[in-house]
Amino acid sequence: MENVVLIIHLLLALALIGVVLLQRSEGGGLGMGGGGGGGGAMAGRSAATALGKLTWILAIAFIATSMTLTIIAAQKSSGSSVLDRITDAPAPASEAAPALPDAGEGLLPPSSDDTAPLTPTAD
């Protein structure tokens, strides 16, 4: 279920990006130039185009899938808290000294007998 909603969410995001990039720039944002003609930022509301309506539909669907994914994630993690995981973990033995590795044969390089692997030499 979560994967299906996530795939729909990603497709909606890509479609929303594409539709926004296809729209004509009206230039009213920061008083910059652009198409639209006339009043700039003080112009009245322009007629809703098909791309504008599609943008609103995609945006509402994107928000709905975002909320759905949030609810699914909250239901999955219900009952488990980070603090619960910390308190349930076994406490380290603070009084015992940390175990040191054995200083015997394990730290020495392998002996040079017939079974030892060949080491590269600079010839």
N, C-alpha and C positions, 0 to 999 in steps of 0.2 A: 504494500500500500504506500509506504513512504517513498519507495523508489519511483512509483508511478507519478505521485504528486511532484517529486523532485524533477523528473524529466519534463513534466508539463510546465513547471516553474521555469526551468531553463529555456524551454522553447518560447514561453511568453516573454522572457527577458530579451531573447534575440529578436523576436518579432517587434517588441516595443522599441528597441534600438533602431531597427530598420525603418519603422514607420516614422519615428521622430526625425531621422536623418532625411527621409523623403520629403518632409514638409518644407514649405517655403519660409524663409526667414523673414520675419516682419520687422525686425530691427528696433523694437520698442524697449528692449532690456535696459541698457545703460545710456540711452539717448544716442546710440550709434546710428549710423546710416543704415540703409538697407532698402528692401523693396517696399511694398505697402503703400507708398505715396501719401502725401498729405500730413496729417497731424502728428505723426510719431507716437510718443508715449501717451499723449493726451487724446488720441483718436478713440472713437467709440468702439464698442465690441464688434468684431468682424463676424460675418456669417459663418456658421459652423460648417466646415467642409467634411467630406467623407473621411479624409485622413484624420481630422480632428476628432470625429466621433469614434473612429477606430482606435485612436490613441487613448481616449477615455475608457473604452471597453477593455483594452489590453491592460491599462493601468489598474483598473478595478480588479480584473482577474489576477494580476500579478500580486496585488495586496492580499487577495483572498487566499492564494496559494501560500504566500508568506505566513499568514496567520495559521493556516492549516498545518504547515510544517512545524511551526512553533508549538502548536498544541500536541502534535504527534511526538515531538522531542520531549515535551514536558511529561507526557504520559509514560514514555519509556523510562525516564529517569526518576519517576516518582518513587519514593521510599528509599532512595539512596542519596545520601548527602556526603559531601567531601569531608565534613567533620566526623560522620559515622565511619568513613573509611580510615580516618586517622586514628580514631579511638579504638577501632577493632583490630588494628595492626598490632602484632606483638611488640612489646617494648624491648629495645636492645638492652643487653646485659651491661649495665653501666659499671658495675663493680668488677666484672671479669675483664682481664686484659685482652686485647684483641689477639687472635691467634696469629702467630708468626709462621711464615713458611719454613719448612724443614730445610736446614742448611746442608743437607747431605748431598747425594748424587744428583738430585733433581736440578740443581743450579749449575752444574758443571757441563761443559760442552761434551758432545758424544765422543767416545773413544775412537781411535783410528784403526779399528780392526777391519776385517774383510767385509763385514756386514754393514758397516757405516756408509751412509750416502756420500757420494763424491762431492766435494766442495769446489766451486770454480776458482781457478787461479789466473792471475794476470800474466800471460805469456808474452 
